[in-house]
Amino acid sequence: MRQRSRGRATLAAVAAMCAVAALPGQAYGADGPAAYTFDPKAKAISGVAVNTDARDLTAGSVYRSSIKFGEKLYYRLNLEETTNAYVSAVVVPKDGGKVAYGDGIAISIRDKSDLGCSSENARFGSAEYPRPIAAYAYRTVDKDSSSCQGAGVYNVLIERQSETTSGRGEWELEIRYASEPQLAKEPSTPPEAPEDWPSASPKPATRATDNRRHGGGSYYDATSLETGEWKDEVVPGQTLFYRVPLDWGQQIFATAGLGNSTVPDEDEYISGALAMSLDNPAQGHVDSASPMAYSGKPASMSLDPVPPVAYRNRFASDTSVSAMRFAGWYYLSVTLSPDVAKPYGSKPFPLTLTVNVEGKAAGTTPYKGEAGIFGVTQDDKDMARNGQSGSQAAESKSRSGNMKLLGAAGIGTGAVLVLGLGGWMLLARRGRAAAPAGTADAGQQQPYGGPPQAW
């Protein structure tokens, strides 16, 4: 029975490896771009209209939910006195849904008296077409504040805001709750927010020999990038996700550009053709570039310079500054308007993404204990150099674990076979010794059938 069980374990390990190898990546479908890739570990959760009925969110978890036209939904947090809580919501409108300039969501964290701890809006803006957009809210510990402090129950409120002429279809939500570690040492006086930072354009990034990197379909499988010029392709209506590791003291510059169209004699002007956003490790919105127009000729756009990553940035009133508050993976998303397909066709368009990471990494973390998603490791740098996504790294670890399991199962099965052979040989010798003279000839049957003749 043990042999059979170990053999089954071996087969299970092989099957698991085959399943991992067969996992599909994001691809272009015959009907258009691939859909948003939700985190496979996301748990289903329903928001409620009455806060007392709200379900708990757990730190370090991802959830899938949805929100209807005009809805206001509550979720619940149980916070310790020392917890710095960040809750983000990614809005994913379903295909075909019409959106307007002011459409989007508002997310806030509120105490039991409905006092807002923080809030943020996510809007589609002048790029009026459906695409994933994100916002976050937080409750952070502040010894100099009397509001939203202390342990207890807090509410997360997500509100859908839409014009009456906008689509009425349901929007999907991907909700994350992350907890920021405590500081190793509290400053004696609150740090001051920066007033200025380097804004000059960096030196042109060099183009690698193999500089093709295809963006992922979400934050979950965003493709890792480092400083360089990267080539990709994007189809109308598609959103591509990338991520860049930024350590303490480092600053990011990013430019996205479309190549020229090959449709002859076509120069129709499309406003807001390309949209680009930058989000932080907690998937809080940092900044967006002004949507780029396109008329069939090469065109590009750039993010405004943001400050280097620093803990003190959180004390700034400007949200694009305060969002650069921790180290970790920063996410770039690029969306090509579906309207581009009308005059220029639905085939992939050449896309170039230029990334510059400036500044020397501080190399130390201000936190007590592990930084988690709010830090940069050597593995992160390696993934950026190799162009791996987070999902690919997880698959690689799983494959490595399955190989170890297969090796252990193989060694265990081999040991059982060797022990079995030794037992057969011992029984055979005892049988010969106990048999009457002249009966233990070479043709006598071995005890219990003996080992196979080929051994």
Number of C-alpha atoms within 10 A of each C-alpha: 6 10 14 10 12 19 17 13 18 22 14 15 21 16 13 16 19 12 11 15 12 9 9 7 13 17 13 15 9 7 7 16 20 19 19 22 15 19 16 11 11 15 13 11 19 14 21 17 13 11 17 11 12 19 16 16 20 16 18 11 13 23 21 20 17 19 23 14 17 13 17 19 22 24 23 21 22 16 19 14 13 15 19 17 22 21 25 26 28 24 25 21 24 17 13 10 15 18 23 20 15 15 22 23 23 21 26 24 28 23 19 12 9 11 14 20 18 16 18 19 20 23 22 19 17 15 23 19 25 24 26 24 23 27 26 29 27 25 24 18 18 14 9 8 8 8 14 23 20 15 12 13 14 24 26 25 22 25 19 20 19 21 16 11 9 15 18 15 15 15 21 19 23 22 24 22 21 23 21 20 19 17 13 11 9 10 8 6 6 12 12 12 17 16 9 8 11 13 12 8 9 13 8 12 14 14 14 10 6 8 15 15 20 21 26 26 25 22 26 18 25 26 28 28 29 21 20 18 22 22 19 17 18 23 24 23 23 23 26 28 25 28 29 26 23 29 26 25 18 18 23 23 19 22 17 23 18 24 16 15 19 12 11 8 8 13 14 13 14 17 17 20 24 28 26 25 22 24 25 24 24 28 25 28 24 21 20 17 17 18 22 21 16 22 18 22 13 13 15 17 19 19 17 16 18 20 23 27 25 22 19 17 24 20 17 17 10 12 16 22 24 22 27 28 22 29 26 24 24 23 26 25 24 21 24 27 24 18 17 24 15 11 16 19 16 18 13 16 20 16 21 21 22 21 23 22 20 17 16 12 16 12 11 10 18 16 17 11 11 12 19 16 18 23 22 21 15 8 10 21 17 14 21 21 13 14 22 19 24 19 18 18 15 11 16 14 12 15 20 13 14 20 17 13 17 21 14 15 20 16 13 16 20 13 13 15 13 11 12 14 15 13 13 17 16 12 15 20 13 11 14 17 11 9 10 9 9 7 10 17 9 7 7 10 11 17 16 9 9 15 16 7 5 4 5
